[in-house]
Amino acid sequence: MNSNGESLRQQKVGAQLQRDISDIFTREASSIAQGVLVSVTKVRMSPDLALAKVYLSVFPFDKSEATLVRVKAASATIRGALGNKVRNQLRIVPELAFFIDDSMEYVENIERLINS
């Protein structure tokens, strides 16, 4: 177990899903993220590996909420593409829950306050 309570298996599956979902956004989901840059910053897995909490960073930040709405609407499509990638590694394709990771926005605000 690590500091956030995840087992080594959860960490490994999460890291693999992070790479795979990033690849899906890069290749297949350009219609979802029109005019914005979407990065998968982390993936947290439930203990039974049935749920993946996917944290996204969106640039520009002011389009985060609209992008999150589009990503959630396309969740089934993204999960289907993920299923094609991991069908030989995982017994079940986890449900995907998407969240905005605003840590980069927070860092940028701190830097702006320091520099002003």
N, C-alpha and C positions, 0 to 999 in steps of 0.2 A: 504494500500500500504506500502511496505517496502522500504528500501533505494535504491534498484535497480528497483523500479517501478512495482514489481509484486503484484498482489492481493493475498489475503489469499487463494482463490481457486487455483490460479496458483501455489502457494507454496505447497499446500497440494497435488495436482495432481503430481507436479514435484517430491516431496518426495516419493510418492507411486511408480511412474515410476522408480525412482532411485533404490528402493529396488527390484522391479520386473526385471529390466534389469540386475542388479547385479546377481540376482538369475539365469537368463537365461545364463549369461556368466559362472557362476559357474557350472551349470548342463548340459546345452545343447550345448554350443558353444566352447567346448574345441578344436575342430578342427580349429576354427578361430584363437584362441590365442595359437598356439603351442609353448610351451617352454617359455611363458611369463606370467606374472601376470598382469591381467587387472582389474582395479578398476574403478567403476563409481563414480566420485568425486562430480558431481552435475548435475542436470537437470533443464534447464530453459524452461518454457512454454511460448508460444505466448499467447496473450490475449484471442484468440478464442479457445485455447487448441488444435489447429490443427497441431502445430509444436512443437517438443521437441528437444532442443539443448542438446545433451548428451556429457558431458565432461569426458574423460577417462584419467586415469593415468596408464602408462605402465612401468613395471619393467622387465628387465633392460631397461633404458631410450634409449639406442642406437637402440632398436628395435621398437621404437614408430611409426615411419613413415610406416614401413612395416606392422606393426600390424593394423594401421589405414586404410591402403589400403585394407587389408583383411576384416576388420570390415565393411567398406563401401560397399565392394562387397557382403557381406552377410546381408546387411541391410534389404532386403525384408524378409529373413528367420527370423531375429531377430524380425522384426515388426510383423510377423505372430505369433511367439511364444508369443509376448507381447499381441497381440489381444486375444489369448486364455486365458491369465491371467486376462485381464481387461474388457472382453466383458460385464460383468454384472455391471461394475461401470461407464464406459465411453460410451457415445453415438457413438463417432468415435475414432478409434485408430490413434493417431497422427503420422504424418510423422516424421522420425527420422533423425537428422543431427548430425554426430559424429565429435568431435574435440578432440585434445590432450590438456589436462590440464598439463602444464609444471611447475606448481607452486612447486611441490615437487623437481623437477630437479633444479629449481632456488634456493630453500632452501639448497639443497645438495651442490651446487656450492658455495654459500655464506659460508657455514660451512667449506668447504675445503679451501677457501681463508683465513678464520679467523685462521684456525689451521695450515696453512703453514707458 
